[in-house]
Amino acid sequence: MIRKPTHSFAFPLLLLLVSLSQSIQAQILNDDCTTAIPIANPSQYCSEPDAETNVGALPSSTPTPACFNAAQNDVWYSFEATAANMDIFVSASIFSSMTGPTIAIYGGNCSNGLVELGCAANVQGGDAQQLSALNLVVGQTYYVRVDALFAGAFQFCIFNTSPDDAITGDCPTAVFVCDKSQREIQFVAGPGADPFEWDGATCLIGFPGESNSSWFTFTAATSGTLEFTLNPVNPNDDLDFVVYHLPNGPDDCSGKILERCMAAGDFSLPSPCMGPTGLNATSTDVSEDPGCFNGNDNFLRYMDLVAGETYTVSINNFTSSGSGFTIDWGGTVEFEGPKADFITDDADNIICLGEEITFTDMSTTTNGIIDAWNWNFGANASPFNDTTMGPHTVQYLNKGSKRIELSIHSDLGCTVKKSIEIQVDSCCAIMASVNLQPDCLPDTSCQQAVAVVTNAIAPIQYNWSTGQTDSIATMLQGGDYSLIVKDAFGCADTVQFTVEQLRIFEIPNAFTPNGDQANDIFGPVSKASDIQVLDIEIWNRWGIKVYNGTSGWDGKIDGTPAPSEVYVYRIKIKMPDGKEEVRTNEVTLLR
């Protein structure tokens, strides 16, 4: 960092000029919900610094939210959620008169009533405020309301995020880092609840420490070297950092031991003390003071970490532009934590509109247990998110590239994530089939057909060859039928199927009268409740009648077991409708 000189007489004059310029601005148009400014790209949007203002805004008619002192000069923005979790930032530069910014977010609509979903206020009169909006419905419109203790110009930002992307300005609540994947911090705002945690840092003696800080804590899984590179989103930003050893573990910042201290900086690029900073393998110093003197190059010597020990890194954006940074971890050390992983049931991850794809968790951990899952299946997914392990079957309502992200959390406080891209094309993958089931048995011979449709988007149209239009066709007699299904995208499939004529009774072609209570009696087997056996006649191969009755033949002739051979029968039956049927055929007696 570098401290630029200021003069006491210039600052009031500057504020006066700012106030005058703001007072002659055009009338504020977005000072009501109905005139909210729509944000076209809310997945990653940031206005220019001080490009927005609430100077001259009139109080809106919407009731004051819970955390606002009053609705004095509120302005409104709207956005269509592109992710389940989003962060909203408001920050004012040193040239703005705004202090104590406040943010509220609403669901619903302006005409039929808004529902307050969240509220955040800088009651201490600072110049920045953040609000995290969680569990939003992708594709739904939301409204953001901005006000302040004192009106002024400000920067308005909104980003997609996940719960573990949230940053913190304090050591005790530091983000726990569990792997060495790159981290992207989109925005920074404020020094946290305790702005004096850098006190005692040797490179900052006599200078203030935190102004826009972020803290990250990790435990070494292996002994090894630690390197990292911090890259500011805005190349002209001056990033400072400190590294501490936490001898009491990740939940206790007391007694922290300073290991590295970086405060070098300059006025602008090009300069060796601006831009990327961090720890590397070639630097030899462990601390650099403010300014760009005595060989400062913005990098410090790598660290040797010990397995099982905990460390924390705090990064401060001294420039206070509000822009974030990326962290690229290096060195040989590994961090303790689970490994997020998942697979799909599609080999190339290219699917059609409406086609189902299943995501299966394959995450592992060697220390602790995984106790939470947070899936985000991407834009226009159904479902769009889930918080259970799965597996989860998902469909997409429009084409394009979709980013799927799984974030897992362990009972040790670790949160890690993995993401992949899949492609949804405007092709059809709809598939239909039919399950046949008994319908109106036992007294008549009809069936029903149940349609089974996959890879389709509701509503689904059903057109049976019988003229029925529900998902089930009923009262089907024996014969050939067809079904055409069509989904909301116009994708269609046709099924041809045959219904076998069900018989009200059957006559077996063999029986075994051996006394085992199974197939011991020969006669018609009824599937209806009211058929009547009128007569059964049976002859042996020499034409001698061996049985005549109605109850069925037990395989005996005059009380003596008949021999195993083929017999001829004639059976007369009265059907439920009163008609009589006669059946003649052969039956084999087996012993």
URCORPE-V210510 format. One record per backbone hydrogen bond with DSSP energy under -0.5 kcal/mol. CO is the residue of the C=O (numbers start at 1). NH is the residue of the N-H. Records with the same first field share a line. If there is no record, write none. Layout:
CO = NH  NH
This chain:
1 = 291
2 = 4
7 = 10  11
8 = 12
9 = 13
10 = 14
11 = 15
12 = 16
13 = 17
14 = 18
15 = 19
16 = 20
17 = 21
18 = 22
19 = 23
20 = 24
22 = 25
30 = 76
32 = 35
33 = 36
36 = 38
37 = 78
38 = 40
39 = 42  80
41 = 44
43 = 160
45 = 158
48 = 51
52 = 154
54 = 57
65 = 68
70 = 72
75 = 146
76 = 37
77 = 144
78 = 39
79 = 81  142
81 = 139
84 = 136
85 = 161
86 = 133
87 = 159
88 = 131
89 = 157
90 = 129
91 = 155
93 = 96
99 = 149  150
100 = 149
101 = 122
102 = 147
103 = 120
104 = 145
105 = 117  118
106 = 143
107 = 115
109 = 113
113 = 109
114 = 116
115 = 107
118 = 105
120 = 103
121 = 123
122 = 125
126 = 100
127 = 92
129 = 90
131 = 88  133
132 = 134
133 = 86
136 = 138
137 = 140
140 = 81
142 = 79
143 = 106
144 = 77
145 = 104
146 = 75
147 = 102
150 = 99
152 = 54
154 = 52
155 = 91
156 = 47
157 = 89
158 = 45
159 = 87
162 = 165
163 = 166
168 = 215
171 = 174
175 = 177  217
176 = 415
183 = 185  327
184 = 186
185 = 325
186 = 324
190 = 213
193 = 195
194 = 197
195 = 210
196 = 199
198 = 201
201 = 204
202 = 205
203 = 290
204 = 207
212 = 317
214 = 315
215 = 175
216 = 313
217 = 177
218 = 311
219 = 336
220 = 308
224 = 305
225 = 333
226 = 303
227 = 330
228 = 279
229 = 231  328
230 = 232  277
231 = 326
233 = 235
234 = 237
237 = 239  275
238 = 318  319
240 = 316
241 = 262
242 = 314
243 = 259  260
244 = 312
245 = 247  257
246 = 249  310
249 = 252
253 = 256
256 = 258
257 = 245
260 = 243
261 = 288
262 = 241
263 = 291
271 = 274
277 = 230
278 = 300
279 = 228
280 = 302
285 = 301
286 = 261
288 = 263
291 = 265
293 = 296
298 = 278
300 = 280
303 = 226  305
305 = 224
306 = 309
309 = 220
310 = 246
311 = 218
312 = 244
313 = 216
314 = 242
315 = 214
316 = 240  318
317 = 320
322 = 188
324 = 233  234
325 = 185
326 = 231
327 = 183  329
328 = 229
330 = 227
334 = 221  222
338 = 340
339 = 364
341 = 362  363
343 = 360
349 = 423
351 = 425
352 = 355
353 = 429
357 = 394
358 = 345
359 = 391  392
360 = 343
364 = 339
369 = 371  411
372 = 409
374 = 407
375 = 386
376 = 405
378 = 381
380 = 397
382 = 395
384 = 377
386 = 375
387 = 373
392 = 359  394
394 = 357
395 = 382
396 = 354
400 = 424
402 = 404  422
404 = 420
405 = 376
406 = 418
407 = 374
408 = 416
409 = 371  372
410 = 413
414 = 410
416 = 408
418 = 406
420 = 404
422 = 402
423 = 351  425
424 = 400
425 = 353  427
427 = 353
431 = 454
433 = 452
434 = 436
435 = 450
437 = 448
440 = 443  444
444 = 446
445 = 502
446 = 439
447 = 476
448 = 437
449 = 451  473
450 = 435
452 = 433
454 = 431
457 = 488
461 = 486
463 = 484
464 = 467
468 = 464
469 = 462
471 = 451
473 = 449
475 = 477
476 = 447
479 = 499
481 = 497
482 = 465
483 = 495
484 = 463
485 = 493
486 = 461
487 = 490
491 = 487
493 = 485
495 = 483
497 = 481
498 = 500
499 = 479
504 = 527
506 = 525
509 = 588
511 = 590
512 = 514
519 = 512
522 = 553
523 = 508
524 = 526
525 = 506
532 = 534  574
535 = 572
536 = 549
537 = 570
538 = 546  547
539 = 568
540 = 543
543 = 545
544 = 540
547 = 538
549 = 536
553 = 522
555 = 562
556 = 558
557 = 560
560 = 557
563 = 565
565 = 589
567 = 587
568 = 539
569 = 585
570 = 537
571 = 583
572 = 534  535
573 = 575  581
574 = 532
575 = 578
579 = 575
581 = 573
583 = 571
585 = 569
587 = 567
588 = 511  590
